[in-house]
């Protein structure tokens, strides 16, 4: 059992916090209202695309073999994703959304790009309330993503999952935050 899953099982994560392990360090970050509101807007768009709520969740453990596990702000899994107690395997993940908790967050812009790409997650979306932009990464490969499209808040962002489901997200309601 990993340290992260042990904390989750014992209810050891304080309410309102997100806990992740990176490079052997435990990082506990309080969620901002902007994170919560953005994730809620994205989740509404995903549900509007007809994707069942059982396939969409936030802050749920995703395991990465041989690497640090993660609890993305929002995860979309495939039809046949297998739940393992309170977690899912990265092989079942179709898309991930992260909302940085600080400007130029290395975790979201460097480490997660490398990890999610390396494990073949088709879409990684970073909704940045500081930059007021959405970065949609696709075409995963061994050390990241081959394609990155940056869209300012206010313009729609869309992508088509491997399942054929098309998600269109209205970013005009995404909240912003000063650095």
JOLINNOR-V336076 format. One record per residue. N is the residue number from 1. RES is the residue in one small letter. D_FIRST is the distance of its C-alpha to the first C-alpha in whole Angstrom. Layout:
BEGIN
n->N res->RES d_first->D_FIRST
n->N res->RES d_first->D_FIRST
END
This chain:
BEGIN
n->1 res->x d_first->0
n->2 res->x d_first->4
n->3 res->x d_first->7
n->4 res->x d_first->8
n->5 res->x d_first->6
n->6 res->x d_first->6
n->7 res->x d_first->10
n->8 res->x d_first->11
n->9 res->x d_first->10
n->10 res->x d_first->12
n->11 res->x d_first->15
n->12 res->x d_first->15
n->13 res->x d_first->16
n->14 res->x d_first->20
n->15 res->x d_first->22
n->16 res->x d_first->24
n->17 res->x d_first->21
n->18 res->x d_first->19
n->19 res->x d_first->16
n->20 res->x d_first->15
n->21 res->x d_first->14
n->22 res->x d_first->16
n->23 res->x d_first->17
n->24 res->x d_first->15
n->25 res->x d_first->17
n->26 res->x d_first->16
n->27 res->x d_first->18
n->28 res->x d_first->19
n->29 res->x d_first->22
n->30 res->x d_first->24
n->31 res->x d_first->25
n->32 res->x d_first->29
n->33 res->x d_first->31
n->34 res->x d_first->32
n->35 res->x d_first->29
n->36 res->x d_first->29
n->37 res->x d_first->32
n->38 res->x d_first->31
n->39 res->x d_first->28
n->40 res->x d_first->30
n->41 res->x d_first->33
n->42 res->x d_first->31
n->43 res->x d_first->29
n->44 res->x d_first->33
n->45 res->x d_first->34
n->46 res->x d_first->31
n->47 res->x d_first->32
n->48 res->x d_first->36
n->49 res->x d_first->35
n->50 res->x d_first->34
n->51 res->x d_first->30
n->52 res->x d_first->29
n->53 res->x d_first->27
n->54 res->x d_first->24
n->55 res->x d_first->24
n->56 res->x d_first->24
n->57 res->x d_first->22
n->58 res->x d_first->21
n->59 res->x d_first->18
n->60 res->x d_first->15
n->61 res->x d_first->12
n->62 res->x d_first->13
n->63 res->x d_first->11
n->64 res->x d_first->13
n->65 res->x d_first->12
n->66 res->x d_first->13
n->67 res->x d_first->13
n->68 res->x d_first->12
n->69 res->x d_first->11
n->70 res->x d_first->14
n->71 res->x d_first->16
n->72 res->x d_first->19
n->73 res->x d_first->22
n->74 res->x d_first->23
n->75 res->x d_first->22
n->76 res->x d_first->24
n->77 res->x d_first->22
n->78 res->x d_first->24
n->79 res->x d_first->26
n->80 res->x d_first->23
n->81 res->x d_first->20
n->82 res->x d_first->17
n->83 res->x d_first->15
n->84 res->x d_first->12
n->85 res->x d_first->11
n->86 res->x d_first->12
n->87 res->x d_first->12
n->88 res->x d_first->14
n->89 res->x d_first->14
n->90 res->x d_first->16
n->91 res->x d_first->19
n->92 res->x d_first->20
n->93 res->x d_first->21
n->94 res->x d_first->24
n->95 res->x d_first->25
n->96 res->x d_first->23
n->97 res->x d_first->25
n->98 res->x d_first->25
n->99 res->x d_first->27
n->100 res->x d_first->28
n->101 res->x d_first->28
n->102 res->x d_first->30
n->103 res->x d_first->33
n->104 res->x d_first->32
n->105 res->x d_first->28
n->106 res->x d_first->27
n->107 res->x d_first->23
n->108 res->x d_first->25
n->109 res->x d_first->28
n->110 res->x d_first->27
n->111 res->x d_first->23
n->112 res->x d_first->22
n->113 res->x d_first->25
n->114 res->x d_first->24
n->115 res->x d_first->21
n->116 res->x d_first->22
n->117 res->x d_first->25
n->118 res->x d_first->23
n->119 res->x d_first->21
n->120 res->x d_first->24
n->121 res->x d_first->23
n->122 res->x d_first->27
n->123 res->x d_first->28
n->124 res->x d_first->27
n->125 res->x d_first->29
n->126 res->x d_first->29
n->127 res->x d_first->31
n->128 res->x d_first->33
n->129 res->x d_first->35
n->130 res->x d_first->36
n->131 res->x d_first->37
n->132 res->x d_first->38
n->133 res->x d_first->37
n->134 res->x d_first->35
n->135 res->x d_first->33
n->136 res->x d_first->32
n->137 res->x d_first->31
n->138 res->x d_first->31
n->139 res->x d_first->32
n->140 res->x d_first->28
n->141 res->x d_first->28
n->142 res->x d_first->27
n->143 res->x d_first->27
n->144 res->x d_first->28
n->145 res->x d_first->30
n->146 res->x d_first->34
n->147 res->x d_first->35
n->148 res->x d_first->35
n->149 res->x d_first->37
n->150 res->x d_first->38
n->151 res->x d_first->39
n->152 res->x d_first->41
n->153 res->x d_first->40
n->154 res->x d_first->42
n->155 res->x d_first->42
n->156 res->x d_first->40
n->157 res->x d_first->37
n->158 res->x d_first->37
n->159 res->x d_first->35
n->160 res->x d_first->34
n->161 res->x d_first->31
n->162 res->x d_first->31
n->163 res->x d_first->31
n->164 res->x d_first->35
n->165 res->x d_first->34
n->166 res->x d_first->36
n->167 res->x d_first->34
n->168 res->x d_first->37
n->169 res->x d_first->36
n->170 res->x d_first->39
n->171 res->x d_first->38
n->172 res->x d_first->41
n->173 res->x d_first->39
n->174 res->x d_first->37
n->175 res->x d_first->37
n->176 res->x d_first->38
n->177 res->x d_first->37
n->178 res->x d_first->39
n->179 res->x d_first->37
END
